[in-house]
Amino acid sequence: MKRSEKIKVGVVGVGYLGSIHARIYSRMPDVTLVGVVDVDPVAAKRVADEVKCEALDSVEALGDRVDAVSIVVPTSLHREVSEPFLKAKIPVLLEKPVAHTIEDAEAITSLARATDTLLQIGHLERFNAGVIRLAQELTSPRFIEVHRLGTFTPRATDVDVVTDLMIHDIDIVLSLVPSELQYVSAVGARAVTEHVDIANARLEFKNGAIANVTASRISAKKFRRIRVFSDSSYLALNFEDQQIDISKPGPKTGESEFAPIVSDSIAVEQKPPLDAELEDFIACVRSGRAPVVSGEAGLRALRVAHEVGQRIDESLLFKD
């Protein structure tokens, strides 16, 4: 593909998030948004009219005309919708989680590998500018603590809080710790929905690192923060403002036996993570390089999320 050529893209699923995908693509100078597909033809036409593209009536109609596709449909449909594109070797950006079941996730990632087709999983927080800078500043993490707390909304109540929210931070932790996961323990509670609404997981790695991850969708206010203790520094990131506080030993002064602790803030240039994610996807399509969040990374995060869910279920059965 010539660098001067525009990438022809389609979006399957134009609900709340999918419609945002369509709007972002429509603004990108090196992209032509060919069309959108949705089971609701009214929604498809509304979004298509807004972003000046076609509303197509099937995945098949889209697949013949695009170089790449965003799939933003319910998780239970990920395998069914993504497989035709992967078989046709059309690069896919698949919203997180990669699938509803491990079996489907393995099938999707195996097909992408077999056809040598780009598969990127939409773990959005990896494109948070603060998370990117945190990873650059970090060496040898020993303890990580993450809180992702939100107020209750009716969205995504068909799944538990682990699959809905905690999986973001599971993916981040797995990307930060260069070691295999050794042990998982977790507790949770159902408070509003039929699924677990608040959860805490402890992830222990073979190199001794530990992560404590908490997620809630029933909190009084929104709070999203990660703290990382390493051998040489302490870093704290607020996901909302994408700024980092850092404390570490400074140079020794005078006759003191200990180095003074120096605290500072790192100003991170903010950018909407979804814009950054879609731009990176298009760059991968154009260059052929591997995505930041591959299918295998998405599968690993899903496996851990499922293990967390199993540990919570066991704790609830024991309680009952």
C-alpha positions as CSV (number, residue, x, y, z in Angstrom):
1,M,0.0,0.0,0.0
2,K,1.4,3.4,-1.0
3,R,1.7,5.9,1.8
4,S,-0.3,8.4,-0.2
5,E,-3.3,6.1,-0.4
6,K,-6.1,6.4,2.1
7,I,-7.0,3.4,4.3
8,K,-10.6,2.4,3.6
9,V,-12.3,1.6,6.9
10,G,-15.7,0.3,8.1
11,V,-17.4,0.1,11.5
12,V,-19.6,-2.8,12.5
13,G,-21.9,-1.8,15.4
14,V,-22.7,1.9,15.8
15,G,-24.2,2.0,19.3
16,Y,-22.7,4.5,21.8
17,L,-19.0,3.5,21.4
18,G,-19.2,2.4,17.7
19,S,-20.6,5.7,16.7
20,I,-17.6,7.4,18.3
21,H,-15.3,5.1,16.3
22,A,-17.1,6.3,13.1
23,R,-16.8,10.0,14.0
24,I,-13.1,9.7,14.7
25,Y,-12.4,7.8,11.5
26,S,-14.4,10.4,9.5
27,R,-12.0,13.1,10.8
28,M,-8.8,11.3,10.0
29,P,-7.1,12.7,6.9
30,D,-5.5,9.4,5.9
31,V,-8.7,7.4,6.2
32,T,-11.8,7.0,4.1
33,L,-14.8,5.8,6.1
34,V,-16.6,3.6,3.6
35,G,-19.6,2.6,5.6
36,V,-21.2,1.4,8.8
37,V,-23.2,-1.7,9.6
38,D,-25.7,-2.3,12.5
39,V,-28.6,-4.6,13.2
40,D,-30.7,-1.5,13.7
41,P,-30.9,0.1,10.2
42,V,-32.2,3.3,11.7
43,A,-29.2,3.7,13.9
44,A,-26.9,2.8,11.0
45,K,-28.5,5.5,8.7
46,R,-28.4,8.1,11.5
47,V,-24.7,7.6,12.0
48,A,-23.9,7.3,8.3
49,D,-25.7,10.6,7.6
50,E,-23.8,12.3,10.4
51,V,-20.3,11.1,9.2
52,K,-21.1,11.2,5.5
53,C,-20.7,7.5,4.6
54,E,-22.9,4.6,3.5
55,A,-25.2,2.6,5.8
56,L,-24.7,-1.0,4.6
57,D,-27.1,-3.8,5.4
58,S,-24.6,-6.6,6.0
59,V,-21.0,-7.5,7.1
60,E,-20.5,-9.2,3.7
61,A,-21.3,-5.9,1.9
62,L,-18.7,-4.1,3.9
63,G,-16.0,-6.8,3.7
64,D,-15.6,-6.5,0.0
65,R,-14.8,-2.7,0.2
66,V,-12.5,-2.1,3.1
67,D,-8.9,-2.4,4.1
68,A,-9.6,-2.6,7.8
69,V,-12.6,-2.7,10.2
70,S,-13.6,-1.7,13.7
71,I,-15.9,-4.3,15.4
72,V,-18.0,-2.8,18.2
73,V,-20.8,-5.3,18.8
74,P,-21.8,-7.1,21.9
75,T,-19.0,-9.3,23.2
76,S,-21.0,-12.5,22.6
77,L,-21.0,-11.7,18.9
78,H,-17.3,-11.1,18.5
79,R,-16.3,-14.4,17.1
80,E,-19.3,-14.5,14.6
81,V,-18.6,-11.0,13.3
82,S,-14.8,-11.0,13.3
83,E,-14.1,-14.4,11.6
84,P,-15.3,-13.4,8.1
85,F,-12.9,-10.4,8.1
86,L,-10.0,-12.4,9.5
87,K,-10.5,-15.2,6.9
88,A,-10.4,-12.5,4.2
89,K,-7.2,-11.2,5.8
90,I,-8.8,-7.8,6.6
91,P,-7.2,-6.2,9.7
92,V,-9.5,-6.0,12.7
93,L,-9.8,-3.7,15.7
94,L,-12.0,-5.7,18.1
95,E,-13.4,-4.0,21.2
96,K,-12.5,-5.4,24.5
97,P,-12.8,-8.0,25.9
98,V,-11.7,-10.2,23.0
99,A,-14.6,-12.5,23.5
100,H,-17.2,-13.7,26.0
101,T,-15.6,-17.2,26.4
102,I,-12.1,-18.4,26.4
103,E,-13.0,-20.9,23.7
104,D,-14.2,-18.0,21.4
105,A,-11.2,-15.9,22.2
106,E,-8.8,-18.7,21.4
107,A,-10.6,-19.3,18.1
108,I,-10.3,-15.6,17.1
109,T,-6.7,-15.3,18.0
110,S,-5.8,-18.6,16.4
111,L,-7.5,-17.6,13.1
112,A,-5.7,-14.2,13.1
113,R,-2.4,-16.1,13.6
114,A,-3.2,-18.7,10.9
115,T,-4.1,-16.0,8.3
116,D,-1.3,-13.7,9.5
117,T,-3.8,-10.9,9.9
118,L,-3.6,-7.9,12.2
119,L,-5.8,-8.2,15.2
120,Q,-5.9,-5.4,17.8
121,I,-7.9,-5.6,21.0
122,G,-9.5,-2.4,22.2
123,H,-8.0,-2.1,25.7
124,L,-8.4,1.7,25.6
125,E,-6.4,2.5,28.8
126,R,-3.1,1.4,27.2
127,F,-3.4,4.5,25.0
128,N,-3.9,6.8,28.0
129,A,-1.0,9.2,27.8
130,G,-0.4,8.8,31.5
131,V,-0.2,5.0,31.3
132,I,2.2,5.3,28.4
133,R,4.5,7.6,30.3
134,L,4.2,5.6,33.5
135,A,5.5,2.5,31.7
136,Q,8.4,4.6,30.3
137,E,9.3,5.8,33.8
138,L,8.9,2.5,35.6
139,T,11.6,0.0,36.4
140,S,11.2,-3.3,38.3
141,P,7.7,-2.9,39.8
142,R,7.3,-4.7,43.1
143,F,3.8,-3.7,44.2
144,I,0.9,-2.2,42.2
145,E,-2.3,-0.9,43.6
146,V,-5.2,0.1,41.2
147,H,-8.6,1.5,42.0
148,R,-11.2,1.9,39.3
149,L,-14.4,3.1,41.0
150,G,-17.5,4.5,39.2
151,T,-21.1,5.4,39.9
152,F,-23.8,3.1,38.9
153,T,-25.2,3.3,35.4
154,P,-27.5,0.8,33.6
155,R,-24.9,0.2,30.8
156,A,-23.1,-3.1,30.7
157,T,-25.1,-4.7,33.5
158,D,-25.3,-7.9,31.6
159,V,-21.7,-8.7,32.7
160,D,-19.9,-8.5,36.0
161,V,-17.6,-5.6,37.0
162,V,-14.5,-7.8,36.4
163,T,-15.3,-8.1,32.7
164,D,-16.7,-4.6,32.4
165,L,-14.1,-2.5,34.3
166,M,-11.4,-4.5,36.1
167,I,-10.1,-6.1,32.9
168,H,-8.7,-2.7,31.9
169,D,-6.4,-2.8,34.9
170,I,-5.6,-6.5,34.6
171,D,-4.3,-5.8,31.1
172,I,-2.3,-2.8,32.3
173,V,-0.7,-4.8,35.2
174,L,0.1,-7.7,32.9
175,S,1.9,-5.2,30.5
176,L,3.9,-3.6,33.4
177,V,5.1,-6.7,35.2
178,P,7.7,-8.8,33.1
179,S,6.8,-12.1,34.7
180,E,4.4,-15.0,34.6
181,L,1.3,-14.9,36.8
182,Q,1.6,-17.4,39.6
183,Y,-1.4,-17.1,41.9
184,V,-4.8,-15.3,41.9
185,S,-7.1,-14.6,44.8
186,A,-10.3,-12.5,44.7
187,V,-13.4,-11.5,46.5
188,G,-16.5,-9.7,45.3
189,A,-20.1,-8.9,46.0
190,R,-23.4,-8.4,44.2
191,A,-25.1,-5.3,45.3
192,V,-27.4,-3.9,42.6
193,T,-27.4,-6.3,39.7
194,E,-27.4,-10.1,39.4
195,H,-23.7,-10.0,38.7
196,V,-20.7,-9.0,40.8
197,D,-20.7,-5.2,41.2
198,I,-17.6,-4.7,43.3
199,A,-14.5,-6.8,43.2
200,N,-10.9,-7.0,44.5
201,A,-8.2,-9.3,43.2
202,R,-4.7,-10.0,44.3
203,L,-2.3,-11.1,41.5
204,E,1.0,-12.7,42.5
205,F,3.8,-13.1,39.9
206,K,6.7,-15.5,39.8
207,N,9.2,-12.7,40.2
208,G,7.7,-11.7,43.5
209,A,5.7,-8.7,42.3
210,I,2.2,-8.3,43.6
211,A,-0.8,-6.3,42.3
212,N,-3.9,-5.4,44.2
213,V,-6.7,-4.4,41.9
214,T,-10.2,-3.1,42.9
215,A,-13.1,-2.3,40.7
216,S,-16.6,-1.0,41.6
217,R,-19.6,0.3,39.6
218,I,-21.6,1.2,42.7
219,S,-19.4,3.9,44.3
220,A,-20.5,7.4,45.3
221,K,-18.1,9.1,43.0
222,K,-15.7,8.3,40.2
223,F,-12.1,7.5,41.2
224,R,-9.5,5.9,39.0
225,R,-5.9,5.7,40.1
226,I,-2.8,3.5,39.9
227,R,0.1,3.5,42.3
228,V,3.4,1.6,41.6
229,F,6.2,0.9,44.1
230,S,9.4,-0.2,42.5
231,D,13.0,-0.7,43.7
232,S,13.9,2.9,43.1
233,S,10.7,5.0,43.0
234,Y,7.1,5.5,43.8
235,L,4.7,6.6,41.0
236,A,1.0,7.5,41.1
237,L,-1.2,8.2,38.1
238,N,-4.6,9.7,38.1
239,F,-6.3,8.2,35.0
240,E,-8.6,11.2,34.7
241,D,-6.1,14.0,34.3
242,Q,-3.3,11.7,33.0
243,Q,-0.8,13.3,35.4
244,I,1.9,11.4,37.3
245,D,3.4,12.1,40.8
246,I,6.8,10.6,41.4
247,S,8.9,10.2,44.5
248,K,12.4,8.8,44.5
249,P,15.8,9.2,46.3
250,G,17.8,12.2,45.3
251,P,21.5,12.8,45.5
252,K,23.0,12.5,49.0
253,T,23.9,15.8,50.6
254,G,26.3,16.6,53.5
255,E,27.0,13.9,56.0
256,S,23.6,12.3,56.0
257,E,23.5,8.6,55.7
258,F,20.4,8.6,53.6
259,A,19.5,10.3,50.4
260,P,16.6,12.8,50.6
261,I,13.3,11.8,49.0
262,V,12.6,14.1,46.0
263,S,9.0,14.5,44.9
264,D,7.9,15.9,41.5
265,S,5.0,15.8,39.1
266,I,5.3,14.8,35.4
267,A,3.2,16.9,33.1
268,V,1.8,14.6,30.5
269,E,0.4,16.0,27.2
270,Q,-3.2,14.8,27.2
271,K,-4.8,13.2,24.2
272,P,-8.2,11.4,24.0
273,P,-7.2,7.7,24.3
274,L,-9.7,6.5,21.7
275,D,-8.3,8.9,19.1
276,A,-4.8,7.6,20.0
277,E,-6.0,4.0,19.8
278,L,-7.6,4.4,16.3
279,E,-4.7,6.3,15.0
280,D,-2.3,3.6,16.1
281,F,-4.5,0.9,14.5
282,I,-4.4,2.8,11.2
283,A,-0.6,3.1,11.5
284,C,-0.3,-0.6,12.1
285,V,-2.5,-1.3,9.0
286,R,-0.4,0.9,6.9
287,S,3.1,-0.2,8.2
288,G,2.3,-3.9,9.0
289,R,3.8,-3.5,12.5
290,A,2.4,-5.4,15.5
291,P,-0.3,-3.6,17.5
292,V,0.2,-2.3,21.1
293,V,-2.5,-4.7,22.3
294,S,-2.4,-7.9,20.3
295,G,-4.9,-10.7,20.2
296,E,-2.6,-12.7,22.5
297,A,-2.5,-9.8,25.0
298,G,-6.3,-9.6,24.9
299,L,-6.5,-13.4,25.4
300,R,-4.1,-13.3,28.4
301,A,-6.1,-10.5,30.1
302,L,-9.4,-12.4,29.5
303,R,-7.9,-15.6,31.0
304,V,-6.9,-13.7,34.1
305,A,-10.3,-12.0,34.3
306,H,-12.0,-15.3,34.1
307,E,-9.8,-16.7,36.8
308,V,-10.6,-13.7,39.0
309,G,-14.3,-14.4,38.4
310,Q,-13.9,-18.0,39.3
311,R,-12.2,-17.1,42.6
312,I,-15.0,-14.7,43.4
313,D,-17.7,-17.3,42.6
314,E,-15.9,-19.7,45.0
315,S,-15.8,-17.1,47.7
316,L,-19.5,-16.4,47.3
317,L,-20.4,-20.1,47.4
318,F,-18.3,-20.5,50.6
319,K,-20.2,-17.6,52.1
320,D,-23.6,-19.0,51.2
